[in-house]
Amino acid sequence: MRKPVMAGNWKMNCDNDEAKALADGVTARGGQVEDALVILCPPATALTSVFSSIANSNVKLGGQNMYWEEDGAFTGELSAMMLLSCGCEHVIVGHSERRGRFGTMDEADADDLAAVFGDTDATVNRKAKAALAAGLKPIICCGELLGERKGGKTDEVVASQVRAALAGISADETANIIVAYEPVWAIGTGEVCDADEADRVCGMVRATVAEVYSQDVADAMRILYGGSMKPDNVEGLMAKPNIDGGLVGGAALKADSFGALIDAAAASAG
């Protein structure tokens, strides 16, 4: 069976003291869970603070983004080795907010932010390959805008992102990859994709992985749901056969709510 995953993406929230307190709370609530993989992805400034809280627990640390070069004149960027030196084992790659794809903004504004943050299918692939080469495990994000969903392009858009992200990555390397399906229109909006539809799209992602590699690779791949997963909908989502956990935003910012998600993930393993 695929071990379920609950990953908390704290985005641009928590200074060092707040991050330490939150990590302490999560560790106290779910730090010894063995039936699920728990990952915390705080802002870069808080990585070492969070690592000090989780070091003696089963909770793992992840970065929110990285650059594909090892070093150089890339002001403001972080390399894989920098993340590793802070204790990271995982890194989020290609989040919709890095791609400039926002469910709460119109597409013109999203295009502007895409120019600022700059992630494209090609750079997501470069980051994923650099992460794997350095020993980091990427959580690769994919997902469609509301307009794309209304236009019936969900499967086309998501499958294309998955294929592009995996280009040039070997079947053996996929053992260290997690994919997160995040319907962009459901991120931070309070909207949630119906559990049946979320499962259908995650199943389509799995089928795409099978086309690129094999059914065995696809069956082993952990695929997360990343659109407003909360304590009141987690059980329905985790009951679905193609949903192996969550990439969680708002609900990860409180230890109690994230603890409830960890409990649901662990329970689903049974």
N, C-alpha and C positions, 0 to 999 in steps of 0.2 A: 504493500500500500504506500501511496505518497504521503509523507509526513506533512500535516497541515502547517501553514505559516501564518503568523499574524505580525505584520510589519507596520510600525507607527512612523509616519512621515510628519515631523513637527513643523515643517516649512520654516518661515521666518518668524518663529515664536520662541520665547524663553531666553533670558539672559543666563549666565552661568549658574547663578544661585537658583533660579527657577528650574533650570534644566536638571540640576543635581537633585532638587526636591522631587521633581516628577519621576526621575529615574529611580530614586530611592523608593517611591511609592509603587512604581510598576514592579520593581524587584521584590518588594515585600509581598505583593499580591501574586505575582506569577513567575518569580525568578527561579523556582525549582521545578517548573513544569517540564516534563520529559516527553509528553505525547504531542507537543507542538513546538515548532521553531518560532521563537519570539525575537524580533529585530527592532531596535530603536534607531531612528535616523534623525538626530537633532541637527540644528545648524552647526556649521563647521567650528564656530567659536566655542561650542560647548562639547565637542567630541571628547576631549580628555576628561572633562568633569563627569560626563555620563559614564565613560569607561571606568572611572574609579568606583562608581556605584554598582556597576554590573559585573565587575571583574570576577567575583566569586560566585556567580550565578550562571544559569543556563541562557540568560539573555545575551544576544549578539548585537554588535554595533555596526551601523551602516552610514555611509555618507549620502548626501542628497544629490550630488553631482560630482563630476570630475572632468579633467581634460585628458586628451590622449597622449600628449607628449610627456616625457619623463621629467624634464626641467626646461628652463629657458626664460625668455623675456615675454612672459604671459601674465601680466599684472592681474591680480585678483583671482587667478585660477588655482586649482588644487590638482596635484598629480596623484596617481594611484599609490605611489610610495608614501606620499604625505599622509594619505588616509590610513594606510597600513600602519604607519608609525604611531597613529593615534589609537590603534586597536581595532580598526574597522576590519570586518570580514566581508561586508556587502557594500554595494553602492547602487543607488537609484540612477537609471540611465533613461533619458528621453521622456521624463515626465511632461505632461501636456503644458505645464506652466513654463517649462524650459523651451518647449517647441513654440510657445506663443499661441497655444490653443486653449481658449478659456470658455467655459460654459456660461459664465456670467457677463461676458462682454460681447459687443457686436464684432463681426468679423474684421471690420476695418481696424478697430483697436487691437485685435489679436494679431493682425498683420504687423502693426507697429511694434508690438512687443516681441514678435518673432525676430524682427530685425535687431532688437536689443539683446535678447538672450541667445538667439542664433541656432538652436538645435534643429536639425533636419534629419531625414532618414539616413543620409550619408554620415553625418557626424555622430548620430546615435550608434551606428555600426562601428565607427572608429573607436568610440568610447568603450563599447562592449568588448571589442577585441583587445584593447589596451588593458582593460580591467582584468580580463581572463589571463592575459600574458603575465601580469604582475601578481596574480594569485588572489584577486578580488572576485567576488561572486556578484555579477550584475543582476539587478531587478529591472528588466526591460519593459518599459511602458508602451502601451498602444491604446488607441481609442478614437472615437469619431465625435465631430461637432454635431450640434442639434440639427443644423441645416443638412448635413450629410445623412443623418438618420432619417429625417423627413423625406429626403430625396432617394431613399432606398439604397444608399451607398455604404451602409455600415460594414457589411462583409467585405466589400471591395477595398475600402479604406483600411480596415484593421488587418486583413490578410496581407495587403501590400506592405504595411508597416512591419509586420512580423517577418516577412521574407527579406525585406531590406535590412532589418536589424541583425538577422542571422547569417547574412551573406559572408562567405569565407570562414565561417566558424565550423569546426569539425564536430562530428557526432559525439566524440568522447568529451569535448568541452561543454556540451549541453548539460552534462550532469551538474555543472556549477551555475546554471542559468535558471532564474525564475522569471516568468512573464506575468505582467499585471495588466489586465484589461480594465481600462478606466474610461467609461463613457463620459466624455468631457462635459456634457450638459448636466451630469449628475454630481459633479465635483464641487463641493462647497455651496450647493444651491438648495440643499434639503430634498432634492429630488432623488429618487433611487430607481434604478432599472428594475423592472419586474424580475423576480428570482428566476422564473422560467426563461425569460429572454436573456438574462445575464448568463445563465447556464448554457443556453444555445450558442451565444457568441463565444464563450470560453471553449465550448466544444468545437466551434469552427476554428478557433486558434489552435486547438489540439490537432485538428485535421490538417491544418496548414503545416504544422510542425511535422506531421507524418508524411506529407507530400515532399517536404524538403529533405527529410532524413529517412525515418522508418516508423512503423507503428510502435515498435518497442521504445524508441526515443520519445515519441509523443505520449505514450502511456506513463513514462517516468517523469515527464515535465510537470512541475508545479505551476499552476495557473491561478493567479489571484484575481479577486474582484476589487476594484478601486473606486467606487462611486458612492460616497455617503453611507458606508457600512456603519451601523450603530447597534447598540444592545437590543433595540426592539425589532431589528430585521435580520440579525446575524444568524439566528438558528435556521431560518428559512433558506438563506443563502448557502450556509455551510452544509445543508442537507442535500444539495445538488451534486451530482456525480462529477461534474467538470470544474467545480469551484473548490480550490484547495486552500483557501484562506483569503486574507484581505490586505490591501495596501491602504492604510487608514489615515485620514487627516484629522478632522476636528475631534472625533471621538478618542484619538490617541493623546489628547492634551490633558486628560484627566485620568488619574490612575484607576479610579473605580470603573469608569466606562471602558477603558482599554482592558482592564482586568476581566470584565465580563466577556469581552471579545476573545481574550486568551482562553477563558474557561470554555467558551463555545467551540473554539478551534480544537482544544484538547479533547473535548467530549466527542467531536466528530470522528476522531481517530478510532474510537471504539466501534 
